[in-house]
Amino acid sequence: MNQLQAMRVFINIAETMSFGQAAANLRISNAMVTRYLEQLEAHLNTRLVNRNTRSLSLTEEGEIYSRGCRNILDEIEEIELVAIRGTTEPSGTLRIAAGASFSLSNLTPLLQEYRQRYPNVKLALTLLHQHVDFVKEGFDVGIVLPKQISGTTMINRTLLSVRPIAVASPGYLAAKGLPSKPSDLTTHTFLALASGSHDGEWVFVAPDKRERRVTLEAALVVNNALMLRQTALAGMGVAVLPENQVLADLREGALMQLLPDYGIANADKELALVYADRRHISAKTRSFVDFSVEWFRANADRLTTTASASR
């Protein structure tokens, strides 16, 4: 048995869930696909794929083996590319997971500059709207809130600490009035994220470090921060949003920051760079990790500073 070819066949089956598509991708016959899979299962003495006339699915052992095969084949691809080019330049396809809300408003410049520096790396970006198993899904690197992903032996490097701020549109404030203290918010229409962990109670921290507890009942709840921003821009009420998502709105006057002298307790979010803790990290992953750390360090003020925008 040609074990590497059998692994390539198996990965194609796992990714397409189709013997026919795997055969087309590899330009071999359906019979050959079946033969390679049978040889691989016999070699391992375990079933990798559950199959019947209507559908295919991976067994638990097949899921584990597919992840290992993907790592091995990715490393072989890089080794071959290095041999062909005679260089250690990063290349291949980099699978990136990124938080949807942050990515849609801030990530494009990073990706653009990375591609300019490393044109031989192709990017496959997945925006996360819910929790995922990082390793099981086959990602190489992530720019996420740590709670968005799980996986054993993960390296987690904080890139950015984002503080939340209360905002509303000038039109809304002209009609409802500008709050001067946290308790004033109880008379306003409150817009909230469904994933919030405050259960209606918000703790505002005054300049003297005293806490002001306010219970805010949401008139509208939404599960996406960008949609929440849109409702605030439309003048529907007051929203608490990550400052990096509303900087342009503040500078342009589309939104106003409320209670700028107060902080909000237990609401900061840490954006992190995550990747699997492997003994030998690939050149493409290492290049993206190093580049991202450098890029966030250089752009931290632009991503987090509201001082000039809110005055």
N, C-alpha and C positions, 0 to 999 in steps of 0.2 A: 504493500500500500504506500502511495505517495502521501505521507501524512500532512504535509503543508497544503497540498492541493485539497485533501479531504477537509482540512480546517477551513479553507477558503470556501469550499462548497457549503459546509455547515453554516458558516457565517452568513452567506447569501440566503440560505433557507431561513435562518433565524431572523434576518432583517426584512425579508419579503413575505415570509409565511406562504411561500409558493414554490413548489418544485419546478414548475414551468418557468417562472420568472428567474429563479436561480440559474437554470440551464441557459436561458437567453443571456443573462448578464455575463456568464462565463463562456458562452459560445460552445456549449457541449450539449449532448442529448439528455432528455429526461431520464433515460435508462442509466446513463452514466452518473447523474446526480443521485439517483436511488442507490446505485452500487457503492458510491463513495460513502454515503451515509451509513449504509449497512456495514461496510468495512470498519468505519470509525466506531460504530456502536459495538461491533464484535471485539475490536481492539480494546475498548474501554470496559467491555463486559457490562454495559448499562444502556438503557434506552435514553436517548437525547430528545427525541421528537415523538409526541403523540400524534398519530395521523389516522384519519378515516376518510371516507369518500367525500366528505363535505368540508373538513377544516383541518388545520394543523395547529399545534401549540407545543411550546417547549416544556419539557419536564423540569422539575426543580434542578436536577443535575445538568440538564441542557442549558438552563439560565446561567448557572455557575460556569460551565465550560465555555459558553459563548463569550462571556466577559474576558476570560483568560485568553481565548483565541484572538479576540479583537486586540488585546494589548500586545500579544506576540506578533501578530501580523502588522500592526502599526509600527512596531520597532523594526521589523524586517523591511518594511517600506522605506523607513528613514535610512536604514543602513544602505539599501540599494540606491537610493537617491544620492546619498553621500558618495558612494563609489562611482556613480555615473558622472556626477558633477565635479568630483575631486575636491569637495568643500564640506565644511560642517555647517553650512548655512541652513537655518530652520526651514522645513518644507513639509508638505503634506496637508491634511485637513485637521484643523483644530476645532473641537466641539466645545462650544461655550454655552453655559447656562447663565442667564442674567435676570435679575428682578425686573418685571415689566415696567413698573412705574418709573424707576430710576432710569432705565435704559431708554425709554421713549423720549425723555427730556434731556438726557446728558451723555449717553454712551457713544453716539455716532462720532464725535471728534476723536475719541480714543481709538476707535476701530479704524478710522480713516488714516490717522497718523501711524498706527501699527502696520497697516497694509503698505503704506509708503516706504516704511523701513524694511519690511519683510514681505516682498511681493510674491515669494514662492509659497507662502502659507495661505491656504484657503480657509475661510471662516464659515462655520456652520453654527449659527446663533439661534438659541431657543429662549424665548421670553417666558419666564415662569409666572403663572397666575396662582399656583398652589404648590404645596409641599411635594418634593420629589426625592427619590433615592438616587443620589448623585452617581454612585458607582454602577448601580444596576442599569441606569439609563445611558451609561457609556460616555459621560461628559469628561473632558480633559481638565477644564478649569471653569470656575464660576465667579461672577461678581454679583453677590447676593446678600440679603439679610440672612445671617446664619440659621435662623429658624426655618428658612425656606427649604433647606436640604438636610438629608441624613446620609450617613455612610460611615463605615468604620475606618479608622486610621486616616482621618482627614487633617490636612494642614489648613489652618485658618489664620489669615493675616488681615488685621483691620486696615482698611483704606481710608475711611471717612466716618466721622461721627456727625450725624445730621440731627439738628435740633428742630423740634416742631414749633410753629408759630401760629397764632390765631390771626385770621385775615377775613376781610369782607370787601365788597365792592364799594366805591364811592357813592353810587346810586342808592345802594341799600342803606348805607350809613346816613345819607342825607335824609332818608325817610324815617329811620329808626333811632338815630342818634349815636354818638360815639361813646362807647363805654370807657369810663375812667378808672374803674376798679373791677376785679374779677366778679364780684357779686352782681354787677350790672349786666353780666351776660345772661342771667336768668330771665331777663325780659326780652331777650333776642331769640330769633329763630336759629336753632343750632343744627348743623349738618355734620354727620359723623361717618367714619369708616366702620364697616361691619366687623372688621377684624380687630377693632380696638379692644384693649384690655382694661379699660377704666370703669366699665359697668355704670356709666353715667356720672361717676364722680371724678372730677379733675382737681388736681392740686397745683395751684399757682404759687410760685415762690417770689416774694417781694424782694426789693433791693436789700432790706435789712435781714433777709433770710427767713422771715416769718412766712409760714404757710397759710394760704387762703384756700379752703376747700369749697368747691362749688359743684352742685349737682345739676347737670344739664341734660334735659330730655330731648333726644334728637327728633326733629320733625321729618328728617330724611336720612336714611342709612344706605350706603352704597359700598360695594366690596372692592372698589378700585380708586386709588388716590387721584389718578388723572381725571376720572369722572367727577370725583368730589371737587376738584379744582374748577371744573367747568360749571358746576352748580354755584360755586362761590362767585365766579366771573359773571354769571347770569343774574346775580343779585338776589339769590334765593335765601341767603342767610350768612351766618358766621361758620367758618370751618377751621379746623386745626390741621395744618398740612406741613410736610417736610419743607424746610426753607429753600432747599435747592430747587424744588419744583416751582416755586413762585417768584424767584429772583427777578426774572424778566418782567413779570406782571407788576411787581413793586416798582421797578425802575420806570416802567411806562405809565404808571398811575392807574392800571386796570384793577389793582387790588391795593388795599391799605393794611399795614400791620397794626393790630390792636394790642394794647397793653405792652408796649415794647420794653418797659422796664421790668416786666415779670418773666420769669422762666416757668416752664411746665415740668413738674417732677415726674420721674419714671416714664418719660415719653421719648427720650433720645433713641435714635436707631443707629446701629453700627453697620455700615456697608463693609463687607469683607471679601477678600480674595481667597477662594478655597480650591484645593486640588488634592488628589489622592497622594498619600504618603507612600511613594514607591521608592525602592532603592535607587533606581535609575530613572530619573524624570526625563522625558523626551526633550529634544532640542526645541521643538516648537512650543511646548508647554513652558519650558524654562524661559524662552524669549518673551512670551506673553506675560508671565509672572513678573519678570524684571521690568519690562516695559510699563506694565500697569502701575507698579509701585512708584516708578519714576514719574509717570504721567499724573497720578493723583497727588503726589507731593508738589509737583509744579503748579497744579491747578486747584489746590485746596481752597485758596482764598476766593477764587471765582465761583466755586461750587457751594460755599457756605457763608459768605459774608453778606449780611443784610444791612450793615450800618449805613452805607451810602445810599442803598436803595430805599430805605424806609424813612429817610428824612427829606 
